[in-house]
Each structure stands twice: as structure tokens, then as C-alpha cells.
Amino acid sequence: METQNVTVRMPKALLRQAKQVAAARGTTLTALVIEGLARATSGDAAYREALARQRALMQAGYLLREPNEPFPHRNTAHER
């Protein structure tokens, strides 16, 4: 994997907390940032894929009866 150096500005308190989290996990700050960015970008793709699946299902519809089957009479559908 090809990498590139990036300069990021963030609040000092956030940087301090991120360094502490990385140290507690036994990893680097770079690895922590990569993990967070990967999670943020993969969730977006997963959402788009799920949305596309649901739209396709809605477009196809749901067959409640056979095409030539008559609708049930109201009294049989709602027994009283």
C-alpha cells in the first residue's frame, strides 16, 4: 500500500487523548487515525449498498395474492 504524509490540525486536548488511547491499545497514532478513517468511509459505502438493496425491493413490490386471484371479500378478510 502506497502512503502519503498528511498534516492535520486538531485541538491539543483531542491530540493528547488520541495519544493516550493509542498507547493503551499498544498501537501508533497513525494506526489509530487510519482505523477511524477506514471505519468512517466503509460505513458510508455499506449504507449506500443497503439503500440500493432496499430501493430494489420496494420497486419490485410484494405479492399479496396471485395475479388472477380475486381480492377477498371484506367480510372474510375481517371476520366479525
N, C-alpha and C positions, 0 to 999 in steps of 0.2 A: 504494500500500500504506500503510495506516494504521500508525503506530508508537506505541510507548509506552516511556517511560523505565523502567528496572528497576535496582534496587540489588542487587548480587551481592557476597557476601563470599567471598574466596578467600585462600589463603596468599600472602604477599608475594612469595615466590620464584617461584610459578607466574605471578603477575601480571607480574613482571619478564621471565620467559621468553616469555610471550604477547606482550608489547610488542615484544620483540626479533624474534620470528617475524613479527609484523605489519609491522614496519619492513623486515625483509629481503624480504618479499613485496611491499612497496610498497602496503600497504593499512592500514586502520584496525583498532583493537582491536575495535570494534563489528562490522565486517565479518567478522573472524575468528571472533567468538563466533556470529554468525548462521550462518556456514558450518558450524561444528561442530554447532550445534543442528539445522540443516536435515539434515545427514548422519545424525545420531543418530535423528531422528524418521522420516526417509524409509526407513531401513533396517528399522525396525520394521514399517512398512506393507508393504514388499516381502516380509518374512519371512511375515507373515500371509497375503499373497496366494499365495505359493509353497506354504505349508502347505495352504491350501484347495484348490489345484490337485492336490497330491499325494493328499490325502484323497479327492477325487473320483475320481482314477484308481484308488486302492485299492478304493473302493466299487464301481466298475464292474467290476473284476477283469480278468483277462487270459485270453482264449480260447485254450486249448491245442489244442483239437480242435473239429470241428463238433459241434453239439448231438446229432445222431443217430448220429454215428460211434462205433463201439465203442472201448474202450480197447485199446491194442496189447497183445499177449501179452508176458509178461515176458521170454521168450527173444528176441523180436525187438527189444524195447526195449533190452535189454542183451546184445548179441551176444557169444557166448562162443566 
